[in-house]
Amino acid sequence: MKAQLLKYLGLPCALVMLGNTSALADSASGTIREYHLNPQVAGRGVCIQMNPTLPTGGGWLCLWKDNALYQEISDLLRESYSSRKTCAVTWTTYRGGLADIDYVSCYN
């Protein structure tokens, strides 16, 4: 009986679980070519464009102030822009058509 129950419920349960997974993260690496601040957008910090151009809306990635590492990521992006470091940026969601930065790693 358990085998039959598993046979009939296994696939539907698996499909439900797949549908409830969070979006897969996208990421890209490059140097920051533009560091943009706009105080007219409430809750949003820095937005960046990178070389090579990112596959996001207009090529922009933005850091929102509700990110748990907002200050650290903001500082890292500013320093990396100034020193032309290579950065790897990851995002999973979009806000207002712009990619929402989740986390960043920069290196020489």
Biopython code that builds the backbone (N, CA, C, O; Angstrom):
import numpy as np
from Bio.PDB.StructureBuilder import StructureBuilder

atoms = [
    (1, "MET", "N", (0.822, -1.186, 0.000)),
    (1, "MET", "CA", (0.000, 0.000, 0.000)),
    (1, "MET", "C", (0.870, 1.256, 0.000)),
    (1, "MET", "O", (0.578, 2.207, -0.725)),
    (2, "LYS", "N", (1.948, 1.270, 0.813)),
    (2, "LYS", "CA", (2.832, 2.420, 0.846)),
    (2, "LYS", "C", (3.476, 2.643, -0.518)),
    (2, "LYS", "O", (3.626, 3.785, -0.954)),
    (3, "ALA", "N", (3.850, 1.582, -1.180)),
    (3, "ALA", "CA", (4.486, 1.702, -2.496)),
    (3, "ALA", "C", (3.529, 2.341, -3.498)),
    (3, "ALA", "O", (3.934, 3.185, -4.297)),
    (4, "GLN", "N", (2.251, 1.937, -3.456)),
    (4, "GLN", "CA", (1.269, 2.517, -4.377)),
    (4, "GLN", "C", (1.024, 3.993, -4.059)),
    (4, "GLN", "O", (0.907, 4.821, -4.963)),
    (5, "LEU", "N", (0.948, 4.306, -2.787)),
    (5, "LEU", "CA", (0.731, 5.685, -2.377)),
    (5, "LEU", "C", (1.891, 6.558, -2.843)),
    (5, "LEU", "O", (1.678, 7.654, -3.362)),
    (6, "LEU", "N", (3.104, 6.077, -2.660)),
    (6, "LEU", "CA", (4.281, 6.813, -3.101)),
    (6, "LEU", "C", (4.280, 6.966, -4.623)),
    (6, "LEU", "O", (4.656, 8.013, -5.150)),
    (7, "LYS", "N", (3.857, 5.917, -5.318)),
    (7, "LYS", "CA", (3.820, 5.940, -6.778)),
    (7, "LYS", "C", (2.871, 7.037, -7.264)),
    (7, "LYS", "O", (3.195, 7.749, -8.214)),
    (8, "TYR", "N", (1.724, 7.183, -6.639)),
    (8, "TYR", "CA", (0.733, 8.160, -7.076)),
    (8, "TYR", "C", (1.009, 9.579, -6.575)),
    (8, "TYR", "O", (0.637, 10.552, -7.231)),
    (9, "LEU", "N", (1.652, 9.698, -5.427)),
    (9, "LEU", "CA", (1.888, 11.017, -4.855)),
    (9, "LEU", "C", (3.299, 11.551, -5.112)),
    (9, "LEU", "O", (3.541, 12.749, -4.970)),
    (10, "GLY", "N", (4.212, 10.691, -5.482)),
    (10, "GLY", "CA", (5.608, 11.088, -5.656)),
    (10, "GLY", "C", (5.806, 12.203, -6.665)),
    (10, "GLY", "O", (6.418, 13.220, -6.337)),
    (11, "LEU", "N", (5.308, 12.043, -7.885)),
    (11, "LEU", "CA", (5.493, 13.049, -8.921)),
    (11, "LEU", "C", (4.782, 14.357, -8.578)),
    (11, "LEU", "O", (5.402, 15.416, -8.682)),
    (12, "PRO", "N", (3.502, 14.335, -8.171)),
    (12, "PRO", "CA", (2.860, 15.606, -7.824)),
    (12, "PRO", "C", (3.569, 16.333, -6.685)),
    (12, "PRO", "O", (3.682, 17.559, -6.716)),
    (13, "CYS", "N", (4.044, 15.607, -5.691)),
    (13, "CYS", "CA", (4.765, 16.237, -4.580)),
    (13, "CYS", "C", (6.071, 16.854, -5.067)),
    (13, "CYS", "O", (6.436, 17.955, -4.655)),
    (14, "ALA", "N", (6.766, 16.147, -5.936)),
    (14, "ALA", "CA", (8.019, 16.671, -6.478)),
    (14, "ALA", "C", (7.765, 17.938, -7.277)),
    (14, "ALA", "O", (8.541, 18.888, -7.176)),
    (15, "LEU", "N", (6.709, 17.977, -8.060)),
    (15, "LEU", "CA", (6.384, 19.166, -8.846)),
    (15, "LEU", "C", (6.033, 20.353, -7.959)),
    (15, "LEU", "O", (6.422, 21.484, -8.251)),
    (16, "VAL", "N", (5.307, 20.104, -6.887)),
    (16, "VAL", "CA", (4.971, 21.172, -5.950)),
    (16, "VAL", "C", (6.236, 21.718, -5.305)),
    (16, "VAL", "O", (6.380, 22.931, -5.154)),
    (17, "MET", "N", (7.151, 20.840, -4.925)),
    (17, "MET", "CA", (8.394, 21.275, -4.300)),
    (17, "MET", "C", (9.228, 22.096, -5.277)),
    (17, "MET", "O", (9.830, 23.090, -4.872)),
    (18, "LEU", "N", (9.281, 21.719, -6.527)),
    (18, "LEU", "CA", (10.022, 22.488, -7.529)),
    (18, "LEU", "C", (9.418, 23.865, -7.723)),
    (18, "LEU", "O", (10.143, 24.848, -7.882)),
    (19, "GLY", "N", (8.120, 23.943, -7.710)),
    (19, "GLY", "CA", (7.448, 25.222, -7.890)),
    (19, "GLY", "C", (7.656, 26.170, -6.729)),
    (19, "GLY", "O", (7.514, 27.382, -6.898)),
    (20, "ASN", "N", (7.987, 25.658, -5.557)),
    (20, "ASN", "CA", (8.163, 26.495, -4.379)),
    (20, "ASN", "C", (9.608, 26.870, -4.107)),
    (20, "ASN", "O", (9.883, 27.544, -3.115)),
    (21, "THR", "N", (10.537, 26.458, -4.951)),
    (21, "THR", "CA", (11.923, 26.823, -4.727)),
    (21, "THR", "C", (12.137, 28.275, -5.121)),
    (21, "THR", "O", (11.455, 28.798, -6.003)),
    (22, "SER", "N", (13.084, 28.917, -4.464)),
    (22, "SER", "CA", (13.362, 30.312, -4.807)),
    (22, "SER", "C", (14.085, 30.376, -6.141)),
    (22, "SER", "O", (14.634, 29.383, -6.620)),
    (23, "ALA", "N", (14.073, 31.559, -6.727)),
    (23, "ALA", "CA", (14.699, 31.745, -8.030)),
    (23, "ALA", "C", (16.190, 31.467, -7.939)),
    (23, "ALA", "O", (16.828, 31.731, -6.919)),
    (24, "LEU", "N", (16.725, 30.938, -9.008)),
    (24, "LEU", "CA", (18.150, 30.704, -9.048)),
    (24, "LEU", "C", (18.876, 32.029, -9.183)),
    (24, "LEU", "O", (18.398, 32.946, -9.851)),
    (25, "ALA", "N", (20.014, 32.121, -8.557)),
    (25, "ALA", "CA", (20.784, 33.357, -8.600)),
    (25, "ALA", "C", (21.482, 33.517, -9.940)),
    (25, "ALA", "O", (21.921, 32.544, -10.552)),
    (26, "ASP", "N", (21.573, 34.755, -10.377)),
    (26, "ASP", "CA", (22.377, 35.115, -11.538)),
    (26, "ASP", "C", (23.613, 35.814, -11.011)),
    (26, "ASP", "O", (23.572, 36.443, -9.954)),
    (27, "SER", "N", (24.708, 35.708, -11.739)),
    (27, "SER", "CA", (25.913, 36.406, -11.327)),
    (27, "SER", "C", (26.732, 36.803, -12.544)),
    (27, "SER", "O", (26.581, 36.241, -13.628)),
    (28, "ALA", "N", (27.594, 37.774, -12.344)),
    (28, "ALA", "CA", (28.468, 38.245, -13.403)),
    (28, "ALA", "C", (29.719, 38.832, -12.765)),
    (28, "ALA", "O", (29.707, 39.244, -11.605)),
    (29, "SER", "N", (30.789, 38.862, -13.536)),
    (29, "SER", "CA", (32.053, 39.432, -13.074)),
    (29, "SER", "C", (32.521, 40.505, -14.044)),
    (29, "SER", "O", (32.259, 40.436, -15.245)),
    (30, "GLY", "N", (33.209, 41.484, -13.510)),
    (30, "GLY", "CA", (33.777, 42.539, -14.342)),
    (30, "GLY", "C", (34.228, 43.698, -13.486)),
    (30, "GLY", "O", (34.255, 43.606, -12.259)),
    (31, "THR", "N", (34.585, 44.794, -14.143)),
    (31, "THR", "CA", (34.958, 46.007, -13.431)),
    (31, "THR", "C", (33.788, 46.989, -13.478)),
    (31, "THR", "O", (33.008, 47.004, -14.430)),
    (32, "ILE", "N", (33.685, 47.793, -12.450)),
    (32, "ILE", "CA", (32.590, 48.768, -12.369)),
    (32, "ILE", "C", (32.955, 49.975, -13.231)),
    (32, "ILE", "O", (33.964, 50.636, -12.985)),
    (33, "ARG", "N", (32.137, 50.260, -14.236)),
    (33, "ARG", "CA", (32.415, 51.407, -15.114)),
    (33, "ARG", "C", (31.593, 52.633, -14.727)),
    (33, "ARG", "O", (31.966, 53.758, -15.059)),
    (34, "GLU", "N", (30.469, 52.421, -14.021)),
    (34, "GLU", "CA", (29.669, 53.558, -13.558)),
    (34, "GLU", "C", (29.145, 53.277, -12.165)),
    (34, "GLU", "O", (28.616, 52.200, -11.888)),
    (35, "TYR", "N", (29.298, 54.260, -11.294)),
    (35, "TYR", "CA", (28.856, 54.203, -9.902)),
    (35, "TYR", "C", (27.851, 55.337, -9.744)),
    (35, "TYR", "O", (28.228, 56.508, -9.775)),
    (36, "HIS", "N", (26.572, 54.998, -9.574)),
    (36, "HIS", "CA", (25.485, 55.981, -9.658)),
    (36, "HIS", "C", (24.707, 56.055, -8.353)),
    (36, "HIS", "O", (24.310, 55.031, -7.797)),
    (37, "LEU", "N", (24.493, 57.270, -7.870)),
    (37, "LEU", "CA", (23.669, 57.505, -6.683)),
    (37, "LEU", "C", (22.534, 58.448, -7.058)),
    (37, "LEU", "O", (22.748, 59.439, -7.757)),
    (38, "ASN", "N", (21.313, 58.137, -6.588)),
    (38, "ASN", "CA", (20.150, 58.960, -6.888)),
    (38, "ASN", "C", (19.275, 59.044, -5.635)),
    (38, "ASN", "O", (18.582, 58.079, -5.314)),
    (39, "PRO", "N", (19.290, 60.163, -4.928)),
    (39, "PRO", "CA", (18.509, 60.290, -3.695)),
    (39, "PRO", "C", (16.999, 60.358, -3.917)),
    (39, "PRO", "O", (16.233, 60.317, -2.954)),
    (40, "GLN", "N", (16.566, 60.461, -5.167)),
    (40, "GLN", "CA", (15.138, 60.562, -5.445)),
    (40, "GLN", "C", (14.439, 59.206, -5.433)),
    (40, "GLN", "O", (13.213, 59.146, -5.530)),
    (41, "VAL", "N", (15.192, 58.126, -5.317)),
    (41, "VAL", "CA", (14.597, 56.790, -5.242)),
    (41, "VAL", "C", (14.731, 56.316, -3.794)),
    (41, "VAL", "O", (15.811, 55.920, -3.357)),
    (42, "ALA", "N", (13.632, 56.361, -3.068)),
    (42, "ALA", "CA", (13.635, 56.015, -1.652)),
    (42, "ALA", "C", (14.051, 54.567, -1.432)),
    (42, "ALA", "O", (13.564, 53.663, -2.111)),
    (43, "GLY", "N", (14.952, 54.354, -0.480)),
    (43, "GLY", "CA", (15.346, 53.005, -0.092)),
    (43, "GLY", "C", (16.423, 52.381, -0.959)),
    (43, "GLY", "O", (16.889, 51.280, -0.666)),
    (44, "ARG", "N", (16.825, 53.063, -2.018)),
    (44, "ARG", "CA", (17.838, 52.498, -2.906)),
    (44, "ARG", "C", (19.158, 53.214, -2.700)),
    (44, "ARG", "O", (19.204, 54.438, -2.582)),
    (45, "GLY", "N", (20.219, 52.445, -2.659)),
    (45, "GLY", "CA", (21.558, 53.015, -2.549)),
    (45, "GLY", "C", (22.196, 53.123, -3.916)),
    (45, "GLY", "O", (21.584, 53.605, -4.870)),
    (46, "VAL", "N", (23.425, 52.672, -3.998)),
    (46, "VAL", "CA", (24.205, 52.775, -5.222)),
    (46, "VAL", "C", (23.683, 51.821, -6.302)),
    (46, "VAL", "O", (23.216, 50.721, -6.007)),
    (47, "CYS", "N", (23.772, 52.267, -7.553)),
    (47, "CYS", "CA", (23.548, 51.402, -8.715)),
    (47, "CYS", "C", (24.840, 51.403, -9.514)),
    (47, "CYS", "O", (25.534, 52.418, -9.581)),
    (48, "ILE", "N", (25.160, 50.276, -10.115)),
    (48, "ILE", "CA", (26.398, 50.168, -10.885)),
    (48, "ILE", "C", (26.133, 49.573, -12.264)),
    (48, "ILE", "O", (25.166, 48.842, -12.477)),
    (49, "GLN", "N", (27.019, 49.907, -13.186)),
    (49, "GLN", "CA", (27.118, 49.218, -14.465)),
    (49, "GLN", "C", (28.533, 48.683, -14.541)),
    (49, "GLN", "O", (29.461, 49.281, -13.995)),
    (50, "MET", "N", (28.698, 47.561, -15.216)),
    (50, "MET", "CA", (30.001, 46.909, -15.259)),
    (50, "MET", "C", (30.448, 46.646, -16.690)),
    (50, "MET", "O", (29.641, 46.636, -17.620)),
    (51, "ASN", "N", (31.751, 46.434, -16.845)),
    (51, "ASN", "CA", (32.334, 45.922, -18.088)),
    (51, "ASN", "C", (32.756, 44.491, -17.823)),
    (51, "ASN", "O", (33.522, 44.265, -16.886)),
    (52, "PRO", "N", (32.312, 43.528, -18.575)),
    (52, "PRO", "CA", (31.375, 43.662, -19.686)),
    (52, "PRO", "C", (29.958, 43.992, -19.191)),
    (52, "PRO", "O", (29.632, 43.812, -18.017)),
    (53, "THR", "N", (29.136, 44.477, -20.114)),
    (53, "THR", "CA", (27.753, 44.855, -19.803)),
    (53, "THR", "C", (26.989, 43.658, -19.268)),
    (53, "THR", "O", (27.105, 42.548, -19.788)),
    (54, "LEU", "N", (26.211, 43.894, -18.231)),
    (54, "LEU", "CA", (25.458, 42.826, -17.570)),
    (54, "LEU", "C", (24.157, 42.508, -18.300)),
    (54, "LEU", "O", (23.580, 43.373, -18.959)),
    (55, "PRO", "N", (23.700, 41.260, -18.180)),
    (55, "PRO", "CA", (22.437, 40.856, -18.826)),
    (55, "PRO", "C", (21.218, 41.214, -17.985)),
    (55, "PRO", "O", (20.331, 40.384, -17.784)),
    (56, "THR", "N", (21.175, 42.453, -17.494)),
    (56, "THR", "CA", (20.071, 42.913, -16.645)),
    (56, "THR", "C", (19.395, 44.096, -17.324)),
    (56, "THR", "O", (19.860, 44.569, -18.361)),
    (57, "GLY", "N", (18.306, 44.570, -16.745)),
    (57, "GLY", "CA", (17.593, 45.714, -17.303)),
    (57, "GLY", "C", (18.505, 46.923, -17.443)),
    (57, "GLY", "O", (18.895, 47.530, -16.446)),
    (58, "GLY", "N", (18.841, 47.271, -18.667)),
    (58, "GLY", "CA", (19.730, 48.402, -18.915)),
    (58, "GLY", "C", (21.160, 48.172, -18.468)),
    (58, "GLY", "O", (21.977, 49.091, -18.521)),
    (59, "GLY", "N", (21.479, 46.963, -18.029)),
    (59, "GLY", "CA", (22.823, 46.661, -17.547)),
    (59, "GLY", "C", (23.085, 47.134, -16.126)),
    (59, "GLY", "O", (24.233, 47.167, -15.683)),
    (60, "TRP", "N", (22.015, 47.503, -15.401)),
    (60, "TRP", "CA", (22.166, 48.045, -14.046)),
    (60, "TRP", "C", (21.984, 46.991, -12.972)),
    (60, "TRP", "O", (21.177, 46.071, -13.108)),
    (61, "LEU", "N", (22.757, 47.145, -11.892)),
    (61, "LEU", "CA", (22.595, 46.405, -10.640)),
    (61, "LEU", "C", (22.483, 47.443, -9.534)),
    (61, "LEU", "O", (23.265, 48.394, -9.492)),
    (62, "CYS", "N", (21.519, 47.269, -8.639)),
    (62, "CYS", "CA", (21.326, 48.252, -7.575)),
    (62, "CYS", "C", (21.354, 47.581, -6.200)),
    (62, "CYS", "O", (20.917, 46.442, -6.034)),
    (63, "LEU", "N", (21.875, 48.315, -5.232)),
    (63, "LEU", "CA", (21.926, 47.857, -3.846)),
    (63, "LEU", "C", (20.852, 48.600, -3.064)),
    (63, "LEU", "O", (20.838, 49.831, -3.024)),
    (64, "TRP", "N", (19.952, 47.842, -2.442)),
    (64, "TRP", "CA", (18.872, 48.438, -1.665)),
    (64, "TRP", "C", (19.255, 48.484, -0.198)),
    (64, "TRP", "O", (19.993, 47.631, 0.295)),
    (65, "LYS", "N", (18.748, 49.481, 0.482)),
    (65, "LYS", "CA", (19.149, 49.727, 1.867)),
    (65, "LYS", "C", (18.636, 48.694, 2.851)),
    (65, "LYS", "O", (19.049, 48.706, 4.010)),
    (66, "ASP", "N", (17.746, 47.796, 2.430)),
    (66, "ASP", "CA", (17.287, 46.743, 3.329)),
    (66, "ASP", "C", (18.180, 45.488, 3.256)),
    (66, "ASP", "O", (17.900, 44.493, 3.923)),
    (67, "ASN", "N", (19.234, 45.533, 2.461)),
    (67, "ASN", "CA", (20.197, 44.428, 2.418)),
    (67, "ASN", "C", (20.931, 44.390, 3.758)),
    (67, "ASN", "O", (21.402, 45.422, 4.236)),
    (68, "ALA", "N", (21.028, 43.219, 4.359)),
    (68, "ALA", "CA", (21.651, 43.074, 5.685)),
    (68, "ALA", "C", (23.103, 43.569, 5.696)),
    (68, "ALA", "O", (23.604, 43.981, 6.742)),
    (69, "LEU", "N", (23.775, 43.532, 4.552)),
    (69, "LEU", "CA", (25.170, 43.985, 4.459)),
    (69, "LEU", "C", (25.282, 45.285, 3.651)),
    (69, "LEU", "O", (26.275, 45.514, 2.962)),
    (70, "TYR", "N", (24.263, 46.117, 3.746)),
    (70, "TYR", "CA", (24.218, 47.325, 2.920)),
    (70, "TYR", "C", (25.495, 48.166, 3.040)),
    (70, "TYR", "O", (26.120, 48.481, 2.027)),
    (71, "GLN", "N", (25.879, 48.524, 4.242)),
    (71, "GLN", "CA", (27.034, 49.411, 4.416)),
    (71, "GLN", "C", (28.316, 48.755, 3.916)),
    (71, "GLN", "O", (29.127, 49.404, 3.255)),
    (72, "GLU", "N", (28.504, 47.488, 4.223)),
    (72, "GLU", "CA", (29.723, 46.788, 3.803)),
    (72, "GLU", "C", (29.802, 46.663, 2.281)),
    (72, "GLU", "O", (30.856, 46.892, 1.688)),
    (73, "ILE", "N", (28.679, 46.298, 1.655)),
    (73, "ILE", "CA", (28.668, 46.153, 0.189)),
    (73, "ILE", "C", (28.835, 47.513, -0.473)),
    (73, "ILE", "O", (29.553, 47.629, -1.467)),
    (74, "SER", "N", (28.189, 48.535, 0.056)),
    (74, "SER", "CA", (28.308, 49.884, -0.492)),
    (74, "SER", "C", (29.768, 50.350, -0.439)),
    (74, "SER", "O", (30.285, 50.890, -1.417)),
    (75, "ASP", "N", (30.420, 50.142, 0.691)),
    (75, "ASP", "CA", (31.836, 50.510, 0.839)),
    (75, "ASP", "C", (32.717, 49.728, -0.127)),
    (75, "ASP", "O", (33.614, 50.292, -0.753)),
    (76, "LEU", "N", (32.458, 48.429, -0.246)),
    (76, "LEU", "CA", (33.245, 47.579, -1.142)),
    (76, "LEU", "C", (33.093, 48.014, -2.601)),
    (76, "LEU", "O", (34.077, 48.064, -3.339)),
    (77, "LEU", "N", (31.865, 48.330, -3.018)),
    (77, "LEU", "CA", (31.634, 48.774, -4.395)),
    (77, "LEU", "C", (32.331, 50.104, -4.681)),
    (77, "LEU", "O", (32.916, 50.283, -5.749)),
    (78, "ARG", "N", (32.270, 51.034, -3.730)),
    (78, "ARG", "CA", (32.916, 52.339, -3.912)),
    (78, "ARG", "C", (34.435, 52.179, -4.012)),
    (78, "ARG", "O", (35.070, 52.760, -4.892)),
    (79, "GLU", "N", (35.001, 51.397, -3.115)),
    (79, "GLU", "CA", (36.447, 51.154, -3.139)),
    (79, "GLU", "C", (36.863, 50.440, -4.426)),
    (79, "GLU", "O", (37.885, 50.775, -5.026)),
    (80, "SER", "N", (36.075, 49.467, -4.839)),
    (80, "SER", "CA", (36.404, 48.691, -6.042)),
    (80, "SER", "C", (36.288, 49.538, -7.300)),
    (80, "SER", "O", (37.068, 49.363, -8.237)),
    (81, "TYR", "N", (35.326, 50.455, -7.334)),
    (81, "TYR", "CA", (35.194, 51.372, -8.457)),
    (81, "TYR", "C", (36.429, 52.274, -8.541)),
    (81, "TYR", "O", (36.992, 52.471, -9.618)),
    (82, "SER", "N", (36.839, 52.813, -7.402)),
    (82, "SER", "CA", (37.991, 53.721, -7.357)),
    (82, "SER", "C", (39.289, 53.033, -7.745)),
    (82, "SER", "O", (40.133, 53.631, -8.414)),
    (83, "SER", "N", (39.455, 51.785, -7.333)),
    (83, "SER", "CA", (40.720, 51.079, -7.581)),
    (83, "SER", "C", (40.657, 50.123, -8.769)),
    (83, "SER", "O", (41.608, 49.383, -9.021)),
    (84, "ARG", "N", (39.539, 50.135, -9.501)),
    (84, "ARG", "CA", (39.384, 49.312, -10.721)),
    (84, "ARG", "C", (39.558, 47.811, -10.448)),
    (84, "ARG", "O", (40.115, 47.089, -11.275)),
    (85, "LYS", "N", (39.088, 47.354, -9.305)),
    (85, "LYS", "CA", (39.131, 45.920, -8.998)),
    (85, "LYS", "C", (38.073, 45.177, -9.802)),
    (85, "LYS", "O", (37.087, 45.767, -10.245)),
    (86, "THR", "N", (38.285, 43.893, -9.984)),
    (86, "THR", "CA", (37.286, 43.029, -10.607)),
    (86, "THR", "C", (36.336, 42.558, -9.516)),
    (86, "THR", "O", (36.771, 42.172, -8.431)),
    (87, "CYS", "N", (35.039, 42.591, -9.804)),
    (87, "CYS", "CA", (34.035, 42.171, -8.827)),
    (87, "CYS", "C", (33.126, 41.101, -9.430)),
    (87, "CYS", "O", (32.817, 41.125, -10.621)),
    (88, "ALA", "N", (32.714, 40.178, -8.593)),
    (88, "ALA", "CA", (31.685, 39.198, -8.935)),
    (88, "ALA", "C", (30.444, 39.589, -8.144)),
    (88, "ALA", "O", (30.481, 39.671, -6.917)),
    (89, "VAL", "N", (29.350, 39.828, -8.850)),
    (89, "VAL", "CA", (28.104, 40.299, -8.228)),
    (89, "VAL", "C", (27.014, 39.268, -8.476)),
    (89, "VAL", "O", (26.894, 38.726, -9.575)),
    (90, "THR", "N", (26.221, 39.004, -7.443)),
    (90, "THR", "CA", (25.132, 38.024, -7.543)),
    (90, "THR", "C", (23.813, 38.688, -7.188)),
    (90, "THR", "O", (23.734, 39.490, -6.257)),
    (91, "TRP", "N", (22.769, 38.337, -7.952)),
    (91, "TRP", "CA", (21.422, 38.861, -7.706)),
    (91, "TRP", "C", (20.397, 37.761, -7.982)),
    (91, "TRP", "O", (20.637, 36.870, -8.797)),
    (92, "THR", "N", (19.258, 37.830, -7.300)),
    (92, "THR", "CA", (18.189, 36.850, -7.510)),
    (92, "THR", "C", (16.873, 37.498, -7.896)),
    (92, "THR", "O", (16.013, 36.845, -8.488)),
    (93, "THR", "N", (16.700, 38.769, -7.571)),
    (93, "THR", "CA", (15.422, 39.425, -7.827)),
    (93, "THR", "C", (15.630, 40.757, -8.540)),
    (93, "THR", "O", (16.754, 41.241, -8.676)),
    (94, "TYR", "N", (14.533, 41.328, -8.985)),
    (94, "TYR", "CA", (14.545, 42.627, -9.651)),
    (94, "TYR", "C", (13.572, 43.552, -8.931)),
    (94, "TYR", "O", (12.517, 43.115, -8.470)),
    (95, "ARG", "N", (13.928, 44.826, -8.837)),
    (95, "ARG", "CA", (13.031, 45.850, -8.302)),
    (95, "ARG", "C", (13.001, 46.986, -9.312)),
    (95, "ARG", "O", (14.043, 47.527, -9.682)),
    (96, "GLY", "N", (11.823, 47.338, -9.746)),
    (96, "GLY", "CA", (11.697, 48.416, -10.716)),
    (96, "GLY", "C", (12.447, 48.147, -12.012)),
    (96, "GLY", "O", (12.901, 49.081, -12.672)),
    (97, "GLY", "N", (12.579, 46.889, -12.377)),
    (97, "GLY", "CA", (13.268, 46.517, -13.604)),
    (97, "GLY", "C", (14.780, 46.448, -13.483)),
    (97, "GLY", "O", (15.461, 46.131, -14.459)),
    (98, "LEU", "N", (15.324, 46.742, -12.295)),
    (98, "LEU", "CA", (16.768, 46.704, -12.074)),
    (98, "LEU", "C", (17.124, 45.550, -11.153)),
    (98, "LEU", "O", (16.401, 45.264, -10.199)),
    (99, "ALA", "N", (18.243, 44.885, -11.438)),
    (99, "ALA", "CA", (18.671, 43.755, -10.612)),
    (99, "ALA", "C", (19.008, 44.233, -9.204)),
    (99, "ALA", "O", (19.634, 45.279, -9.032)),
    (100, "ASP", "N", (18.597, 43.472, -8.209)),
    (100, "ASP", "CA", (18.795, 43.774, -6.790)),
    (100, "ASP", "C", (20.011, 42.979, -6.301)),
    (100, "ASP", "O", (19.959, 41.751, -6.237)),
    (101, "ILE", "N", (21.097, 43.667, -5.958)),
    (101, "ILE", "CA", (22.341, 43.014, -5.529)),
    (101, "ILE", "C", (22.107, 42.232, -4.244)),
    (101, "ILE", "O", (21.580, 42.765, -3.268)),
    (102, "ASP", "N", (22.508, 40.950, -4.255)),
    (102, "ASP", "CA", (22.469, 40.123, -3.047)),
    (102, "ASP", "C", (23.816, 40.154, -2.325)),
    (102, "ASP", "O", (23.895, 40.451, -1.133)),
    (103, "TYR", "N", (24.863, 39.843, -3.074)),
    (103, "TYR", "CA", (26.199, 39.886, -2.476)),
    (103, "TYR", "C", (27.254, 40.110, -3.535)),
    (103, "TYR", "O", (27.023, 39.926, -4.730)),
    (104, "VAL", "N", (28.453, 40.525, -3.047)),
    (104, "VAL", "CA", (29.528, 40.945, -3.940)),
    (104, "VAL", "C", (30.849, 40.423, -3.402)),
    (104, "VAL", "O", (31.051, 40.327, -2.191)),
    (105, "SER", "N", (31.743, 40.088, -4.319)),
    (105, "SER", "CA", (33.114, 39.714, -3.980)),
    (105, "SER", "C", (34.025, 40.438, -4.959)),
    (105, "SER", "O", (33.816, 40.348, -6.169)),
    (106, "CYS", "N", (35.035, 41.157, -4.465)),
    (106, "CYS", "CA", (35.949, 41.899, -5.345)),
    (106, "CYS", "C", (37.380, 41.473, -5.073)),
    (106, "CYS", "O", (37.730, 41.101, -3.953)),
    (107, "TYR", "N", (38.203, 41.532, -6.112)),
    (107, "TYR", "CA", (39.586, 41.067, -6.011)),
    (107, "TYR", "C", (40.448, 41.778, -7.040)),
    (107, "TYR", "O", (39.937, 42.372, -7.990)),
    (108, "ASN", "N", (41.766, 41.711, -6.842)),
    (108, "ASN", "CA", (42.712, 42.302, -7.808)),
    (108, "ASN", "C", (42.988, 41.359, -8.941)),
    (108, "ASN", "O", (43.758, 41.686, -9.844)),
]
sb = StructureBuilder()
sb.init_structure("model")
sb.init_model(0)
sb.init_chain("A")
sb.init_seg("    ")
for serial, (resi, resn, name, xyz) in enumerate(atoms, 1):
    if name == "N":
        sb.init_residue(resn, " ", resi, " ")
    sb.init_atom(name, np.array(xyz, "f"), 0.0, 1.0, " ", f" {name:<3s}", serial, name[0])
structure = sb.get_structure()
